[in-house]
C-alpha cells in the first residue's frame, strides 16, 4: 500500500470519443513508474455507440490494471464518493476527467516524492499543458489575491503565470484562432496534442503573446484552489473533509467546494509543477460548457446552502462587494480561506 495508486476516470456525455479514452488510459500506462496501481473507469449510459463499442473491445483485453463500472447516470458527487470508498486500500487517489492525459514520464514517482514529505495534504494537481495552445489557461482557480481584487488581473488575462503578458492579450488570441478556423487555416484538430504544427496561428499570435514571459513556479507551491481536471489525494486525509452534493454529472464548482473544505479543515492544496498533463478542449471552452451553463444557477444555490455565499466570479463584482465577501469569509472561517489576500497571484508560496 505504501506507494499504491488508484486512478478514477469518469466517462459520460455524448461528446466523449474513443480517442479521449485511449489517450487518458495511455497517458497513465505509458508514463507510470510504480506497478502497484489500478484504473477505475466509470461509464454512464449517456455515451455514444462509438464509445460503447470501444469499451466492449477494451473489456475483451482483460487488463488486470483496469476495472470498469457501469451506471445509468452518475453525479460528480456520487462518483467522487465512490472513488473515495474504492481508494481506502490505496495510498493515493487520482481523479480525472475523461479528456485529461498525463504527459510526464514517471509522473507518479515525482508526485509521490513530493507529497510524501507533507502530512496535511488536502488535494494536489499538476501543470496543464493547455497553455501551449497560446490561450489563457491559468493553472489555478481564482483566489483573493491583491491583483485579482484590486486590479482585475484575471479579467485582463494577466493573473498567475501570465502576469508578464500584455493586458487583454487572451481576447485577441481567441479572435485570431476563431478567424483562422473560419477561414480553414488552422491545422490543429480536437484531440491533437502536437501544438507546434499550428504554425500560422502560432506566428500571428506571437505578436500578442510571448511564451518566454510565462512565469511558472520553480517547485511545489501552496494553492488556494485547483481544477477538477486532475485532482490527487493522500487517502489517509479523505476522512478529514466533506464535499457537497452539487447534484450534476459534471464538476462545476466541485473544485472550489473541495478546496475550501480542505482548507477549512486545516489542510493545504498543492500544485506540483514538475508533472504535466493536457486537458483537451475546444479553443477556450470546456466540452461540457452547455451543461455547465444550464446548471449554473442550480449548483450556485446548492453551493450557497453549504457555504452561505455564492460562487460568483470576483470579476462580476465591484470592489465594495469583493471586500465584503473577503470580510465575511475572514469572520466565519477564521481567515483560513482568505490567506491569499496578502499576496499577488504570482507570489508563489513555496513549500520547503
Secondary structure, 3 states (H helix, E strand, C coil): CCCCEEEEEEECCCCCCHHHHHHHHHHHHCCCCCCCEEEEEEEECCCCHHHHHHHHHHHHCCCCCEEEEEECCCCHHHHHHHHHHHHHHCCEEEEECCCEEECCCCHHHHHHHHHCCCCCEEEEEEEEHHHHHCCCCCCCCCCCCHHHHHHCHHHHCCCHHHCCCCCCHHHHHHHHHHHHHHCCCCCCCCCCCCHHHCHHHHHHHCCCCCHHHCCCCCCCEEECCCCCCEEEEEHHHHHHCCCCCCCCCCCCCHHHHHHHHHHHCCCEEEEEEEEEEEECCECCECCCHHHHHHHHHHHHHHHHHHHCCCCCCHHHCCHHHHHHHHHHHHHHHCCCCCHHHHCCCCCCEECC
